[in-house]
Amino acid sequence: MNIRNLIIFSSIALSLLFCSCDGGSDIGEYKLKIKSEVADSDSVKVLVYDSDYNHLRTLNAGKLKNGTLTLSGEMQHQTIAMLDYGKKEPITFILEKCETEITIGKDNVIIWGGKANHEYLSKCKNIYTLDKQLKKIENDYRKALADSSLNSAKEKKLLQIHKTLSDSLQHTILHSINGNDEVGQLIKEKFFNRLDTTSLKQIK
């Protein structure tokens, strides 16, 4: 893990100490099932932030056998964790008191299981969809400008669609961040640079 990831992860975890409510403080069991299609990821570690010592600590670790590994243990409340699996960038996810499956592919990572993870991934999907639509409108505008097909009516329509999508994107990111929970913190880290000046002033 590089120093940037360590700083980011530590800052996220520190902020959660002050902003997240511990609604699920009963001891519960987590189970993390890991499947890897990447040949060089023979050993994995689950890292969490230890506030007592102000550093990352290994919560659990093991070696993959035939590309699979199951880690389990007890925890008091859900927390942001990192799955460190070798040469690739660590995977940030929410470790919950439930069964979670992580499949490490050659080109993508699939996380399944847990209410918080489902919420986080759903919000990411919505944001990516809005961003993709926004970029398409921007490309359509540039294309129309280049081929001289951009008349006043077409320009007005494209600008209206662009504003609607842009406002929706800003609202979706801002609403998620202001939730002040693990999901909000991950959304903030991932999409903070997509916020405009007005939205930045509204972060709680």
C-alpha atoms as a printed R data frame, in Angstrom:
    type eleno elety resid chain resno       x       y       z
1   ATOM     1    CA   MET     A     1   0.000   0.000   0.000
2   ATOM     2    CA   ASN     A     2   1.412   3.389  -0.929
3   ATOM     3    CA   ILE     A     3   1.585   6.367   1.438
4   ATOM     4    CA   ARG     A     4  -1.292   8.176  -0.326
5   ATOM     5    CA   ASN     A     5  -3.686   5.286   0.363
6   ATOM     6    CA   LEU     A     6  -2.537   5.143   3.981
7   ATOM     7    CA   ILE     A     7  -3.157   8.871   4.505
8   ATOM     8    CA   ILE     A     8  -6.554   8.765   2.787
9   ATOM     9    CA   PHE     A     9  -7.699   5.690   4.668
10  ATOM    10    CA   SER     A    10  -6.529   7.065   8.014
11  ATOM    11    CA   SER     A    11  -8.299  10.392   7.438
12  ATOM    12    CA   ILE     A    12 -11.547   8.633   6.517
13  ATOM    13    CA   ALA     A    13 -11.388   6.424   9.580
14  ATOM    14    CA   LEU     A    14 -10.541   9.348  11.870
15  ATOM    15    CA   SER     A    15 -13.525  11.344  10.632
16  ATOM    16    CA   LEU     A    16 -15.790   8.384  11.288
17  ATOM    17    CA   LEU     A    17 -14.780   8.400  14.951
18  ATOM    18    CA   PHE     A    18 -16.496  11.763  15.314
19  ATOM    19    CA   CYS     A    19 -19.373  11.611  12.828
20  ATOM    20    CA   SER     A    20 -20.767   8.080  12.812
21  ATOM    21    CA   CYS     A    21 -23.250   6.865  15.372
22  ATOM    22    CA   ASP     A    22 -22.664   3.404  16.769
23  ATOM    23    CA   GLY     A    23 -26.176   2.058  16.303
24  ATOM    24    CA   GLY     A    24 -25.007  -1.533  15.994
25  ATOM    25    CA   SER     A    25 -22.661  -1.837  18.951
26  ATOM    26    CA   ASP     A    26 -23.461  -5.461  19.804
27  ATOM    27    CA   ILE     A    27 -20.750  -7.993  19.082
28  ATOM    28    CA   GLY     A    28 -21.425  -9.788  15.821
29  ATOM    29    CA   GLU     A    29 -19.662 -12.045  13.363
30  ATOM    30    CA   TYR     A    30 -18.332 -11.083   9.973
31  ATOM    31    CA   LYS     A    31 -17.491 -13.520   7.200
32  ATOM    32    CA   LEU     A    32 -15.473 -12.427   4.196
33  ATOM    33    CA   LYS     A    33 -15.342 -14.792   1.227
34  ATOM    34    CA   ILE     A    34 -12.638 -13.880  -1.275
35  ATOM    35    CA   LYS     A    35 -12.224 -15.273  -4.771
36  ATOM    36    CA   SER     A    36  -9.348 -14.204  -6.970
37  ATOM    37    CA   GLU     A    37  -8.696 -14.620 -10.668
38  ATOM    38    CA   VAL     A    38  -5.357 -12.814 -10.304
39  ATOM    39    CA   ALA     A    39  -2.501 -15.279 -10.138
40  ATOM    40    CA   ASP     A    40  -0.115 -13.189  -8.009
41  ATOM    41    CA   SER     A    41  -2.579 -12.507  -5.163
42  ATOM    42    CA   ASP     A    42  -1.771 -15.601  -3.109
43  ATOM    43    CA   SER     A    43  -2.063 -13.870   0.278
44  ATOM    44    CA   VAL     A    44  -4.494 -11.219   1.480
45  ATOM    45    CA   LYS     A    45  -4.862  -8.948   4.512
46  ATOM    46    CA   VAL     A    46  -7.881  -7.091   5.854
47  ATOM    47    CA   LEU     A    47  -6.744  -3.754   7.317
48  ATOM    48    CA   VAL     A    48  -8.724  -1.496   9.649
49  ATOM    49    CA   TYR     A    49  -7.847   1.746  11.394
50  ATOM    50    CA   ASP     A    50  -6.812   1.443  15.052
51  ATOM    51    CA   SER     A    51  -7.680   4.738  16.769
52  ATOM    52    CA   ASP     A    52  -5.824   3.802  19.970
53  ATOM    53    CA   TYR     A    53  -2.488   3.677  18.157
54  ATOM    54    CA   ASN     A    54  -3.311   5.938  15.207
55  ATOM    55    CA   HIS     A    55  -2.326   3.445  12.540
56  ATOM    56    CA   LEU     A    56  -3.630   0.689  10.314
57  ATOM    57    CA   ARG     A    57  -3.652  -2.770  11.787
58  ATOM    58    CA   THR     A    58  -4.265  -6.182  10.289
59  ATOM    59    CA   LEU     A    59  -7.650  -7.459  11.405
60  ATOM    60    CA   ASN     A    60  -7.353 -10.760   9.593
61  ATOM    61    CA   ALA     A    61  -5.132 -12.418   7.024
62  ATOM    62    CA   GLY     A    62  -4.686 -15.646   5.125
63  ATOM    63    CA   LYS     A    63  -3.509 -17.324   1.956
64  ATOM    64    CA   LEU     A    64  -5.657 -18.142  -1.017
65  ATOM    65    CA   LYS     A    65  -6.054 -21.829  -1.795
66  ATOM    66    CA   ASN     A    66  -7.160 -22.589  -5.344
67  ATOM    67    CA   GLY     A    67  -8.011 -18.909  -5.669
68  ATOM    68    CA   THR     A    68 -10.373 -18.766  -2.694
69  ATOM    69    CA   LEU     A    69 -10.220 -17.801   0.976
70  ATOM    70    CA   THR     A    70 -12.745 -17.247   3.758
71  ATOM    71    CA   LEU     A    71 -11.898 -14.965   6.686
72  ATOM    72    CA   SER     A    72 -14.179 -14.620   9.698
73  ATOM    73    CA   GLY     A    73 -14.192 -13.085  13.156
74  ATOM    74    CA   GLU     A    74 -16.077 -10.880  15.582
75  ATOM    75    CA   MET     A    75 -16.602  -7.145  15.439
76  ATOM    76    CA   GLN     A    76 -18.523  -4.556  17.444
77  ATOM    77    CA   HIS     A    77 -19.660  -2.255  14.646
78  ATOM    78    CA   GLN     A    78 -19.253  -1.959  10.897
79  ATOM    79    CA   THR     A    79 -16.200  -0.102   9.702
80  ATOM    80    CA   ILE     A    80 -14.346   0.922   6.570
81  ATOM    81    CA   ALA     A    81 -11.699  -1.649   5.732
82  ATOM    82    CA   MET     A    82  -9.078  -2.300   3.086
83  ATOM    83    CA   LEU     A    83  -8.371  -5.592   1.384
84  ATOM    84    CA   ASP     A    84  -4.664  -5.696   0.572
85  ATOM    85    CA   TYR     A    85  -3.927  -8.428  -1.948
86  ATOM    86    CA   GLY     A    86  -0.457  -7.825  -3.289
87  ATOM    87    CA   LYS     A    87   0.620  -5.783  -6.276
88  ATOM    88    CA   LYS     A    88  -2.780  -4.277  -7.089
89  ATOM    89    CA   GLU     A    89  -4.240  -1.218  -5.341
90  ATOM    90    CA   PRO     A    90  -6.054  -2.173  -2.101
91  ATOM    91    CA   ILE     A    91  -9.842  -2.537  -2.259
92  ATOM    92    CA   THR     A    92 -11.755  -0.227   0.065
93  ATOM    93    CA   PHE     A    93 -15.087  -1.567   1.305
94  ATOM    94    CA   ILE     A    94 -17.352  -1.585   4.357
95  ATOM    95    CA   LEU     A    95 -16.821  -4.546   6.663
96  ATOM    96    CA   GLU     A    96 -20.179  -5.488   8.154
97  ATOM    97    CA   LYS     A    97 -21.572  -8.050  10.564
98  ATOM    98    CA   CYS     A    98 -22.680 -10.329   7.771
99  ATOM    99    CA   GLU     A    99 -21.312 -12.410   4.915
100 ATOM   100    CA   THR     A   100 -19.567 -10.423   2.192
101 ATOM   101    CA   GLU     A   101 -18.112 -11.804  -1.015
102 ATOM   102    CA   ILE     A   102 -15.335 -10.095  -2.958
103 ATOM   103    CA   THR     A   103 -14.356 -11.380  -6.388
104 ATOM   104    CA   ILE     A   104 -11.067 -10.021  -7.706
105 ATOM   105    CA   GLY     A   105 -11.047 -10.173 -11.494
106 ATOM   106    CA   LYS     A   106  -8.350  -9.204 -13.944
107 ATOM   107    CA   ASP     A   107 -10.099  -5.951 -14.851
108 ATOM   108    CA   ASN     A   108 -12.642  -5.380 -12.088
109 ATOM   109    CA   VAL     A   109 -13.656  -6.138  -8.525
110 ATOM   110    CA   ILE     A   110 -17.150  -7.291  -7.544
111 ATOM   111    CA   ILE     A   111 -18.384  -6.820  -3.968
112 ATOM   112    CA   TRP     A   112 -21.588  -8.531  -2.900
113 ATOM   113    CA   GLY     A   113 -23.319  -8.655   0.473
114 ATOM   114    CA   GLY     A   114 -24.103  -6.224   3.261
115 ATOM   115    CA   LYS     A   115 -26.593  -3.361   3.381
116 ATOM   116    CA   ALA     A   116 -23.957  -0.610   3.555
117 ATOM   117    CA   ASN     A   117 -21.895  -2.020   0.684
118 ATOM   118    CA   HIS     A   118 -25.034  -2.364  -1.435
119 ATOM   119    CA   GLU     A   119 -25.939   1.270  -0.708
120 ATOM   120    CA   TYR     A   120 -22.419   2.465  -1.523
121 ATOM   121    CA   LEU     A   121 -22.221   0.552  -4.812
122 ATOM   122    CA   SER     A   122 -25.732   1.649  -5.824
123 ATOM   123    CA   LYS     A   123 -24.834   5.298  -5.258
124 ATOM   124    CA   CYS     A   124 -21.598   4.879  -7.212
125 ATOM   125    CA   LYS     A   125 -23.567   3.375 -10.099
126 ATOM   126    CA   ASN     A   126 -26.015   6.295 -10.090
127 ATOM   127    CA   ILE     A   127 -23.184   8.823 -10.045
128 ATOM   128    CA   TYR     A   128 -21.304   7.067 -12.861
129 ATOM   129    CA   THR     A   129 -24.509   6.945 -14.943
130 ATOM   130    CA   LEU     A   130 -25.142  10.680 -14.493
131 ATOM   131    CA   ASP     A   131 -21.517  11.467 -15.259
132 ATOM   132    CA   LYS     A   132 -21.629   9.356 -18.428
133 ATOM   133    CA   GLN     A   133 -24.795  11.117 -19.592
134 ATOM   134    CA   LEU     A   134 -23.249  14.493 -18.827
135 ATOM   135    CA   LYS     A   135 -20.138  13.716 -20.866
136 ATOM   136    CA   LYS     A   136 -22.300  12.554 -23.786
137 ATOM   137    CA   ILE     A   137 -24.124  15.900 -23.850
138 ATOM   138    CA   GLU     A   138 -20.798  17.722 -23.741
139 ATOM   139    CA   ASN     A   139 -19.531  15.607 -26.646
140 ATOM   140    CA   ASP     A   140 -22.742  16.232 -28.600
141 ATOM   141    CA   TYR     A   141 -22.300  19.978 -28.076
142 ATOM   142    CA   ARG     A   142 -18.687  19.919 -29.253
143 ATOM   143    CA   LYS     A   143 -19.590  17.787 -32.262
144 ATOM   144    CA   ALA     A   144 -22.449  20.112 -33.264
145 ATOM   145    CA   LEU     A   145 -20.143  23.087 -32.841
146 ATOM   146    CA   ALA     A   146 -17.507  21.472 -35.042
147 ATOM   147    CA   ASP     A   147 -19.825  20.475 -37.897
148 ATOM   148    CA   SER     A   148 -21.743  23.778 -37.822
149 ATOM   149    CA   SER     A   149 -25.065  22.098 -36.957
150 ATOM   150    CA   LEU     A   150 -25.403  23.997 -33.680
151 ATOM   151    CA   ASN     A   151 -28.298  26.421 -34.144
152 ATOM   152    CA   SER     A   152 -29.865  28.419 -31.311
153 ATOM   153    CA   ALA     A   153 -32.670  25.922 -30.668
154 ATOM   154    CA   LYS     A   154 -30.298  22.954 -30.498
155 ATOM   155    CA   GLU     A   155 -27.883  24.851 -28.283
156 ATOM   156    CA   LYS     A   156 -30.672  25.810 -25.877
157 ATOM   157    CA   LYS     A   157 -31.859  22.212 -25.661
158 ATOM   158    CA   LEU     A   158 -28.370  20.811 -25.049
159 ATOM   159    CA   LEU     A   159 -27.596  23.442 -22.403
160 ATOM   160    CA   GLN     A   160 -30.887  22.729 -20.596
161 ATOM   161    CA   ILE     A   161 -30.170  18.988 -20.531
162 ATOM   162    CA   HIS     A   162 -26.623  19.673 -19.383
163 ATOM   163    CA   LYS     A   163 -27.836  21.850 -16.489
164 ATOM   164    CA   THR     A   164 -30.408  19.262 -15.407
165 ATOM   165    CA   LEU     A   165 -27.843  16.455 -15.397
166 ATOM   166    CA   SER     A   166 -25.200  18.608 -13.718
167 ATOM   167    CA   ASP     A   167 -27.599  19.677 -10.949
168 ATOM   168    CA   SER     A   168 -28.664  16.069 -10.430
169 ATOM   169    CA   LEU     A   169 -25.048  14.923 -10.233
170 ATOM   170    CA   GLN     A   170 -24.159  17.606  -7.684
171 ATOM   171    CA   HIS     A   171 -27.247  16.806  -5.577
172 ATOM   172    CA   THR     A   172 -26.587  13.055  -5.621
173 ATOM   173    CA   ILE     A   173 -22.960  13.400  -4.508
174 ATOM   174    CA   LEU     A   174 -23.696  16.096  -1.915
175 ATOM   175    CA   HIS     A   175 -26.662  14.209  -0.424
176 ATOM   176    CA   SER     A   176 -24.523  11.079  -0.068
177 ATOM   177    CA   ILE     A   177 -21.625  12.933   1.554
178 ATOM   178    CA   ASN     A   178 -23.859  14.717   4.053
179 ATOM   179    CA   GLY     A   179 -25.152  11.388   5.309
180 ATOM   180    CA   ASN     A   180 -22.066  11.425   7.585
181 ATOM   181    CA   ASP     A   181 -21.682   7.657   7.668
182 ATOM   182    CA   GLU     A   182 -19.281   5.131   6.171
183 ATOM   183    CA   VAL     A   183 -21.028   5.334   2.803
184 ATOM   184    CA   GLY     A   184 -20.842   9.134   2.803
185 ATOM   185    CA   GLN     A   185 -17.155   9.111   3.649
186 ATOM   186    CA   LEU     A   186 -16.331   6.738   0.793
187 ATOM   187    CA   ILE     A   187 -18.426   8.779  -1.649
188 ATOM   188    CA   LYS     A   188 -16.610  11.923  -0.507
189 ATOM   189    CA   GLU     A   189 -13.212  10.395  -1.112
190 ATOM   190    CA   LYS     A   190 -14.186   9.014  -4.509
191 ATOM   191    CA   PHE     A   191 -16.152  11.934  -5.962
192 ATOM   192    CA   PHE     A   192 -15.065  15.026  -4.016
193 ATOM   193    CA   ASN     A   193 -13.335  16.498  -7.076
194 ATOM   194    CA   ARG     A   194 -16.624  16.392  -9.020
195 ATOM   195    CA   LEU     A   195 -18.281  18.952  -6.737
196 ATOM   196    CA   ASP     A   196 -18.567  22.563  -7.839
197 ATOM   197    CA   THR     A   197 -17.934  25.597  -5.620
198 ATOM   198    CA   THR     A   198 -21.589  25.940  -4.596
199 ATOM   199    CA   SER     A   199 -21.840  22.291  -3.548
200 ATOM   200    CA   LEU     A   200 -18.551  22.425  -1.639
201 ATOM   201    CA   LYS     A   201 -19.976  25.182   0.570
202 ATOM   202    CA   GLN     A   202 -22.930  22.942   1.451
203 ATOM   203    CA   ILE     A   203 -20.913  20.051   2.842
204 ATOM   204    CA   LYS     A   204 -21.864  19.590   6.494
